Amino acid sequence: MEDRAIFTEQATKGYPVCYSEQCPKKEHCLRWKIGQFMPDTKSIYNCVNPHYKGVGTEECPQYRCSKKVKMARGMKHIFNSDMPTKVEPFVRNSIISRYCRTYYFEYKRGARVIPPALQQEIRNLFVQIGWKEPIEFDSYEEDYEW
């Protein structure tokens, strides 16, 4: 498995793992898969509470899909000279108010990946302010939605 090293690294870094044997979604759950790579050198680690409401069911609140998604990096090229001056501050302030100033600048310079839901949220902000051109981020990569 090509992701063995990634899963082992995430398990040892503290990513919460799950061992709910009866879970109907375990074969497609990132937490379950990472839990299978927990090294025997760790005696204490983060684990999903199997007694928490909904854990191990179809509606598990801790479920994370183990399918890679298209993550975006960087927003430097989105804001161009053709864009009206009101667009950039509106988008910037909206992202900052929803997340935080640090995250906005990390998203903008590409230091933090932008998951699919946030990509769509950012595109919606542009539409909301009246920008009709397509929005493309600086680059894209496939990764798990941790």
N, C-alpha and C positions, 0 to 999 in steps of 0.2 A: 504494500500500500504506500503510495507516494506521500501521503500526508501523515505518516506515522511520526516523523520527527516533529512536525507542527503540533500534532495532538499531544505528544509527550511534553513538549515545551509548554503548551497552554495548561496542561494538568499540573505541572510543577510550578507554574507562575501564579496559580491560585484561581484559575477559571473554575467556577462551580460545576461539579460533575454530578451525575445521577446514576443510581444503581437500582432503579425501580424495575424489578424483573417482570412484573405483570403489565407494564405500560404497553399499550397497543401501538404507540408511536416510536418506541425506542430505536428501531432500526433506522429511522430517519432523523433522529435527534442528536444534535451536536454534543449536548451534555452527556448523553449516554456513550456516544462513540469516544469522546475524550476520556471518560471514566475507564474505558477498557485499556487505556495506555498509562494509567497511573503507575508510576514505578514503585517497586517495593522498598525504595529508600526513603519514602515519605511516610511518617507515622500519623501525621495530622494534615488535613487538607479541607478545602471548602466542598461541601456536598449539599445537594438539594434535600430538604427535609421531606422524607417520604410520607409523613403524617399530615403535611400541609394540605389544606382543602384543594382538591382538583389534581394534585400530583399523581401521575400514573394513569390518567384518564385521557380521553380524546380531547378534553378542554384544558389540558395541563398548562398552568400559567408560566411554567418554567421551560416549556418546550422551545427549542431553537432549531430551526431547519438546518440540516447538514448539507444542503445543496449550496454550492458556491453561487454568488450573485455578482452583478456588474457594479463595482464600486467606482466612484469618480474621485479624481484628485485635482485640486486646484481650480481657482476661479479667476485667475489673472486675466485670461483672454476673453472672458465674458463681457467685461465692461470695456466697450470700445468707443472711439471718437464719434461714431454715428448715433450713439445713444443719447437721448435727452438728459440733461444734467440732473433732473429729479429722480431718475430711475435708480442710479447707484446708491444714493443715500437711503432711499426707501427700502431697497433690498437689504442693505447693510444693517440698518436700524431694526428691521423686522427680524433678521436672523439673530442679532445681538439680544433683542428683547426676549426672544423665545429660548435661546440657548445661553450664550454669554459672549462677551467681547473676545476673550481668549480663543474660544472655539471658532468664532467667525474668522479671525485672522489665521488660525491654523487651517481651516477649510480653504480660505482664499489662497494661501501660499502652497497648499498641497501637503502640509505636515500631518494632516488628519484626513482619513478617507471619508467620503461622503456616501452614506448608504443610499440605496434606491428610494426609500420613502422621503428622505431629505432632498434628494435630487429633484423629485417631483414637487415637493413643497417649494423649493427655490424657483423652479419653472413657473409654478402657480403665482408666486410673488411678482414675477415679471409680467405675466398676463394681467394680474390685478392692477398694475400701474399703467398698463396700456402698451407694453412692448410686444410686438407681434413676431419678431424674428426668432428663429430657432435658438435655443440655449444649449451650447455644447461646452462641457467642462474641459480643462486642460488635457487630461488623460484619463484612461480607464484601465481597470485591472479586475481580474476575477479573484474573489476571496470569500471567506465565510463571514457571515454577519454575526460577529461575536456578540 
